[in-house]
Amino acid sequence: MTTTTYENSVRIGTTTYQVVATADPELALNLTGVDTSGALVAEGALRLPADAGARIGKLLAQVLEALGKLSGPPSTPARDRPANANQPWTEDLDDALRADWLAAPHGTPTAELIRALAKRLERSPTSIRSRLAKVGCDPDVPGRALSDQAAEVLRVQGRDQGRVRGTPDSGGEVAG
């Protein structure tokens, strides 16, 4: 009788798993997991009928592939996110963003200015563009304030020199 052996390794997170399958005449599956320091973190063995080999092999391959995807790096690694991502905006930051946008010379390329502001404020270009409307700036035209009609379309309250007009429940009337 011939003994057949199959070996394969897969890395999931910080652990490398090794599967060794031996058919002689029954199927023996041995699994070990070793972390980056070389410490054994997982160990197991299965004994199965020889005719189950193909089905079990397919099952194990699917399980290990799925585990690898689950523990893989996130679609946007934290190190690639801007430092201030998901941080609250302060009144000072809003005022600075508004002042920088409105001070832009006529003809300044929109995307270029948004990227420069994003880099300086350590935010994403998407967050800068979104915030521009909230601080009363036209996100499509550097140097221009948001019109009342555009504010209505974007569902944001207009701003006058960086101050919100009215209160959130005033219907846009000037508080006074």
C-alpha positions as CSV (number, residue, x, y, z in Angstrom):
1,M,0.0,0.0,0.0
2,T,1.2,3.5,-0.9
3,T,1.2,6.3,1.6
4,T,0.2,9.7,0.1
5,T,1.0,12.9,1.9
6,Y,-0.2,16.5,1.2
7,E,1.2,19.6,3.0
8,N,0.2,23.2,2.7
9,S,0.6,26.4,4.8
10,V,-1.5,29.5,5.0
11,R,-0.9,32.7,7.0
12,I,-3.9,34.2,8.7
13,G,-3.2,37.4,10.6
14,T,0.0,36.7,12.7
15,T,-0.4,32.9,12.7
16,T,0.8,30.5,10.1
17,Y,-1.3,27.3,9.9
18,Q,0.1,24.1,8.4
19,V,-2.1,21.3,7.2
20,V,-0.6,17.8,6.7
21,A,-2.9,15.2,5.2
22,T,-1.8,11.5,5.0
23,A,-3.7,8.6,3.5
24,D,-2.6,5.2,4.7
25,P,-5.3,3.7,4.3
26,E,-7.5,6.1,6.4
27,L,-7.1,9.8,6.1
28,A,-5.3,11.6,8.8
29,L,-5.4,15.4,9.0
30,N,-3.0,17.3,11.3
31,L,-3.3,21.0,11.8
32,T,-0.8,23.3,13.6
33,G,-0.7,27.0,14.0
34,V,2.5,28.9,14.9
35,D,2.6,32.7,15.6
36,T,5.4,35.0,14.5
37,S,7.5,34.2,17.6
38,G,7.4,30.5,16.8
39,A,5.0,29.6,19.6
40,L,2.5,26.9,19.0
41,V,-1.0,28.5,19.2
42,A,-3.2,25.8,17.5
43,E,-3.1,22.1,17.2
44,G,-5.5,19.4,16.1
45,A,-6.0,16.1,14.3
46,L,-8.8,14.3,12.5
47,R,-9.1,10.7,11.4
48,L,-11.5,10.1,8.5
49,P,-12.5,7.4,6.1
50,A,-10.2,7.4,3.0
51,D,-13.0,8.2,0.6
52,A,-13.8,11.5,2.4
53,G,-10.5,13.1,1.4
54,A,-11.6,15.1,-1.6
55,R,-14.7,16.6,0.1
56,I,-12.8,17.3,3.3
57,G,-10.0,18.9,1.4
58,K,-12.4,21.2,-0.4
59,L,-14.1,22.1,2.8
60,L,-10.8,22.9,4.6
61,A,-9.6,25.0,1.7
62,Q,-12.9,27.1,1.7
63,V,-12.7,27.6,5.5
64,L,-9.0,28.7,5.5
65,E,-9.6,31.0,2.5
66,A,-12.6,32.6,4.3
67,L,-10.6,33.0,7.5
68,G,-7.8,34.6,5.6
69,K,-10.2,37.2,4.1
70,L,-11.8,37.9,7.4
71,S,-8.5,38.6,9.1
72,G,-7.0,40.4,6.1
73,P,-6.2,44.1,6.2
74,P,-9.2,46.4,6.1
75,S,-10.1,48.0,2.8
76,T,-8.7,51.4,4.1
77,P,-5.9,50.7,6.4
78,A,-5.8,53.0,9.4
79,R,-2.3,54.2,8.5
80,D,-3.7,55.5,5.2
81,R,-6.5,57.5,6.8
82,P,-5.8,61.2,7.6
83,A,-4.9,61.9,11.2
84,N,-8.0,63.8,11.9
85,A,-10.4,61.4,10.2
86,N,-13.6,61.0,12.2
87,Q,-12.7,63.8,14.6
88,P,-15.3,66.4,15.3
89,W,-15.0,69.8,13.6
90,T,-14.6,72.7,15.9
91,E,-15.8,76.3,15.3
92,D,-12.2,77.4,14.8
93,L,-11.6,74.7,12.1
94,D,-14.9,75.7,10.4
95,D,-13.9,79.4,10.5
96,A,-10.4,78.6,9.1
97,L,-11.8,76.4,6.3
98,R,-14.3,79.1,5.4
99,A,-11.7,81.8,5.4
100,D,-9.2,79.8,3.3
101,W,-11.9,78.9,0.7
102,L,-13.3,82.4,0.4
103,A,-9.8,83.9,0.1
104,A,-8.9,81.7,-2.9
105,P,-8.1,83.7,-6.0
106,H,-10.5,83.6,-8.9
107,G,-9.8,80.6,-11.2
108,T,-8.1,78.4,-8.6
109,P,-8.7,74.8,-9.6
110,T,-11.3,73.3,-7.2
111,A,-9.8,69.8,-6.8
112,E,-6.4,71.3,-6.2
113,L,-7.6,73.6,-3.5
114,I,-9.6,70.8,-1.8
115,R,-6.6,68.5,-1.8
116,A,-4.4,71.2,-0.3
117,L,-6.9,72.0,2.4
118,A,-7.4,68.3,3.1
119,K,-3.6,67.9,3.5
120,R,-3.2,70.9,5.7
121,L,-6.2,70.0,8.0
122,E,-5.4,66.3,7.9
123,R,-8.8,65.4,6.6
124,S,-9.9,63.5,3.5
125,P,-10.8,65.5,0.4
126,T,-14.4,64.1,0.7
127,S,-14.7,65.5,4.2
128,I,-13.4,68.9,3.1
129,R,-15.9,69.1,0.2
130,S,-18.8,68.0,2.4
131,R,-17.8,70.5,5.2
132,L,-17.5,73.4,2.8
133,A,-21.3,73.5,2.2
134,K,-21.9,73.3,6.0
135,V,-19.7,76.4,6.6
136,G,-21.5,78.3,3.8
137,C,-19.1,77.9,1.0
138,D,-19.9,76.8,-2.6
139,P,-17.9,73.5,-2.8
140,D,-17.7,73.8,-6.6
141,V,-16.3,77.4,-6.9
142,P,-13.3,78.4,-4.7
143,G,-13.8,82.0,-3.4
144,R,-17.6,81.9,-3.5
145,A,-20.1,81.7,-0.7
146,L,-23.0,79.3,-0.9
147,S,-26.1,80.9,-2.2
148,D,-29.4,80.6,-0.3
149,Q,-30.8,78.5,-3.2
150,A,-27.8,76.2,-3.1
151,A,-28.0,75.9,0.7
152,E,-31.7,74.8,0.3
153,V,-30.8,72.2,-2.4
154,L,-27.9,70.9,-0.2
155,R,-30.1,71.0,2.9
156,V,-27.7,73.1,4.9
157,Q,-28.3,76.4,6.6
158,G,-26.6,79.4,5.0
159,R,-23.8,81.1,6.9
160,D,-23.1,84.8,7.2
161,Q,-19.4,85.4,7.9
162,G,-19.1,82.0,9.5
163,R,-22.1,82.4,11.8
164,V,-25.2,80.2,11.4
165,R,-28.3,82.3,10.7
166,G,-31.1,81.4,13.0
167,T,-31.4,78.4,15.1
168,P,-31.9,74.8,13.8
169,D,-35.6,75.0,14.5
170,S,-36.2,78.6,13.5
171,G,-37.0,77.8,9.9
172,G,-34.0,79.9,8.8
173,E,-35.2,83.1,10.3
174,V,-32.5,85.4,11.7
175,A,-32.4,85.2,15.5
176,G,-32.4,88.5,17.0
